[in-house]
Every structure is written in structure tokens, then in C-alpha cells.
Amino acid sequence: MDVRELDVVGAYEFTPMVFADDRGSFASTFEESVFIKAAGHGLFPVAQASYSVSRRGVVRGVHYLATPPGVAKYVSCPQGRALDIVIDVRVGSPTFGRWDSVVLDQESGHAVYFPVGVGHAFVALEYGTVMSYLLSREY
């Protein structure tokens, strides 16, 4: 799995190996050892798992939960395609006001981690885009 640190401190893009054959494909969108090496800590205990389904052109966000308590998210797109955007809204952060984006889709299996206090939005680029979320707190 490849890891790329985004322009927002503490946010990462994870790109798994995708194994495809005539039956379809398989990818592991989360690997604990890779996450710990990149983020310097383990993934949060999951308090909520959610998904959304959106039509092409739908914009959702910017979502975040004020800190404290805040919420961290691990997001992927198991169906369709979306432009996912991370925005640093943490006052005092060295990257406050900065943003970065990642295209998430079912072919690449990309996933994105957003730490507590970071905002998140996305634009659905295809009809039936499904976004999957793991959250550190109930929203």
C-alpha cells in the first residue's frame, strides 16, 4: 500500500494494491501496520460506520465536528467516483486554511484519513457514487 501525506497536517491518502482478474477485483483499503507507520498512531476505535449514495454533481460538506470533541474519519468510495476535499479548519494549525483533494473511486481503492478538527467535503462525479465512512465518534 502506498501512502501520501496531504497538504493538511495529519491527513493522508492510502492507495492499496488492486488485484484484478476475469472475476473482478480485490483490494484491502485499510492496513493497520501501514497506517501506524504513516500517522504515528493506530486508527481510532470505530464508533460509527456510515455511507452515503449521491447523484453525479452532488456536493456534500464541508463536514466537521468542532473540537472538542471533534471526530476523525477514514473515507473510501466503494462505488462510483468522487473528488474528495480536505480542509484544515483547526485554528492554530500550521496548515490552517489549506486544502487538498483526492479522487476516490472503486477502481483505485484510494482511502483518505482526516484527523480530528479537519473538514471534509466531496463532489460526486458519477451517478450512484457511494462514500463509506469510519468515524471516531458518533456524529
N, C-alpha and C positions, 0 to 999 in steps of 0.2 A: 504494500500500500504506500502510495506517495502522499506526502503532506506538504502543504504550502501555507505559510503564515500570511494572513491577510493584512491589509494596511491599517487595521484596527487592532491594537494590542490585545492579545489573548484570544483572538478569533482565528480559526484555522479551516482550511479546505482539505478534505480527505478524499483521495482518489484510489479506489480499490482496483485490484486486478479483476477483469471480467473474463470469465471462461465461457466461450460460446461454441456451440456445435449445432448440428441439424435439429436438435430438440428445442433449442432456445439458448438461454444464458444463465449463469450463476455468478453472484458477486457477494462478498461479505462487506457490508457498508460500515461496520464498526469492528475494530480490533483493539482490545484493551491495551496491549503492550505498545502498540504504535501511538495510541492516544496519550498514554502516560509519558512516553519519550518526547512527544511534541509539546504537550501542555504543562508537563511537570507535575501533574496530579492525575488521579483517576477520574473517570466520568462520575458525575453526581449520582446519588441514589435517585432512580426514576420515580417521581411522584405522580406523573400523568403522562399518558401516551395519547396523541390525538392525530387526526388527519383532516384535511380539507380537500374538496373537489371544486375546481374552478373552470369556468369557460375561458377561452382564449381572450386576452385583453383585460381580464380582471386584475385589479391591483389590490393587494391586501397589505395592510400595515400603514404606518410604522407601528409595530407592536413592541412593547417593553413593559416591564413592571418596575416602578420606582424603587430605588434602594434606600434603606432596607424595606422589604426583604429581598426584592429582586428575584429574577428567575434566569437560569442558564438553559440553553436549548441545543439539541443536536437534531438537525433537519436534513431530510433527504427527499427525493422526488421519485417514488417507485413507478409512476406512470405519467407520461406526458413530458413537458419541458417547461422550465421556469427560469426567469432571471431573478436570482435571489440577491438581496442587498442588505449589507450590514452597516449600521450607522452608530458611531460612538457618541452616546449621549451622556457619558459619565463625566460630570463636572470635575475638573482636576486631573483627568486622564491625559497622558502625553499625546494621545491621538484624538482628543475631544473635537467633535465636529467633522472628523474624517469619515469616509465611507469606502466601501469596496463592494464588488459584486462577483458572483459566480453563476454560471449556467448549470443548473441541476437538471438531469434527465435520467430516464430509465436505462439508456444505453451505457452511459459512463459510470453510473452508480455513485457519482460525487455526493458527498455529505458535507455539511458545514456545522461547526461548533461556534456558538455565541456565548461568551461569558456573561455573568450577572451584570446588569446595567447597560447592556448593549442592545440597541434597537434592531428590528428585523422587518423587512418588507419583501414582497415579491410580486412579479408580474407573470401571469400565466401566458405562455407563448403558444400553447396548443389547447384545443378543446379537451375536456376531461383530465386536466392536469391534477394529479394527486400529490399533495405535500404531506409528509409524515413528520411528526414532531415527538421528541422525547423531552420532557420538561423536569427541571429540578424541584419545582413546587407546583401545586395545583394553581391554575390560572384563575 
